[in-house]
């Protein structure tokens, strides 16, 4: 079972809200809105995505990685490597 499963509906709701923000960005471009206004909204959507990503990362560490570490063996090393790679991707974005 995945770490976010207990609040899956909340995560999905946040992602739908972000989807709406992106559609709003498309509309702003189609309406020839001011560049800075569009950039401001892009920043808001980016921050919202990052917040969801951090929440999911915490869930992953507290469930999937934690369980793998308790079980030990090569599965634990694999989960730690996956988490490390995911964190690196988030830091670069």
C-alpha positions as CSV (number, residue, x, y, z in Angstrom):
1,X,0.0,0.0,0.0
2,X,1.3,3.4,-0.9
3,X,1.9,6.1,1.7
4,X,-0.6,8.6,0.2
5,X,-3.4,6.1,0.1
6,X,-5.0,7.4,3.4
7,X,-5.4,10.9,1.9
8,X,-5.6,10.0,-1.8
9,X,-8.7,12.1,-2.3
10,X,-7.0,15.2,-0.9
11,X,-4.0,14.7,-3.2
12,X,-6.3,14.2,-6.2
13,X,-8.2,17.4,-5.2
14,X,-5.0,19.4,-5.0
15,X,-3.9,18.1,-8.4
16,X,-7.3,19.0,-10.0
17,X,-6.9,22.5,-8.6
18,X,-3.5,22.8,-10.2
19,X,-4.9,21.5,-13.4
20,X,-7.4,24.4,-13.3
21,X,-4.6,26.8,-12.7
22,X,-2.8,25.5,-15.8
23,X,-5.9,25.9,-17.9
24,X,-6.2,29.4,-16.5
25,X,-2.7,30.0,-17.8
26,X,-3.6,28.8,-21.2
27,X,-6.6,31.2,-21.2
28,X,-4.4,34.1,-20.1
29,X,-2.1,33.5,-23.1
30,X,-5.0,33.2,-25.5
31,X,-6.3,36.5,-24.1
32,X,-3.0,38.2,-24.5
33,X,-2.6,39.0,-20.9
34,X,0.3,40.9,-19.4
35,X,3.5,38.8,-19.2
36,X,4.2,39.5,-15.6
37,X,0.7,38.4,-14.6
38,X,1.2,35.1,-16.5
39,X,4.6,34.6,-14.9
40,X,3.1,35.2,-11.4
41,X,0.5,32.5,-12.1
42,X,3.1,30.1,-13.4
43,X,5.0,30.7,-10.1
44,X,1.9,29.9,-8.1
45,X,1.2,26.7,-10.1
46,X,4.9,25.6,-9.7
47,X,4.7,26.2,-6.0
48,X,1.5,24.2,-5.7
49,X,3.1,21.3,-7.6
50,X,6.2,21.5,-5.4
51,X,4.0,21.3,-2.3
52,X,2.2,18.2,-3.5
53,X,5.6,16.7,-4.5
54,X,7.0,17.3,-1.0
55,X,3.9,15.8,0.6
56,X,4.2,12.7,-1.5
57,X,7.9,12.5,-0.8
58,X,7.2,12.6,2.9
59,X,4.5,9.9,2.5
60,X,6.9,7.8,0.6
61,X,9.7,8.1,3.2
62,X,7.3,7.4,6.1
63,X,5.7,4.3,4.5
64,X,7.5,2.7,1.5
65,X,11.1,3.5,2.5
66,X,10.5,3.0,6.2
67,X,8.9,-0.4,5.7
68,X,11.7,-1.5,3.3
69,X,14.4,-0.4,5.9
70,X,12.6,-2.4,8.6
71,X,12.6,-5.4,6.3
72,X,16.3,-4.9,5.4
73,X,18.2,-6.4,2.6
74,X,18.6,-5.2,-1.0
75,X,15.0,-3.9,-1.1
76,X,15.9,-1.3,1.5
77,X,18.9,-0.1,-0.4
78,X,16.8,0.1,-3.6
79,X,14.1,2.2,-1.9
80,X,16.7,4.5,-0.3
81,X,18.3,5.0,-3.8
82,X,14.9,5.7,-5.4
83,X,14.1,8.3,-2.7
84,X,17.5,9.9,-3.1
85,X,17.1,10.2,-6.8
86,X,13.6,11.6,-6.4
87,X,14.8,14.2,-4.0
88,X,17.6,15.2,-6.4
89,X,15.1,15.6,-9.2
90,X,12.9,17.8,-6.9
91,X,15.9,19.9,-5.9
92,X,16.9,20.5,-9.5
93,X,13.4,21.6,-10.5
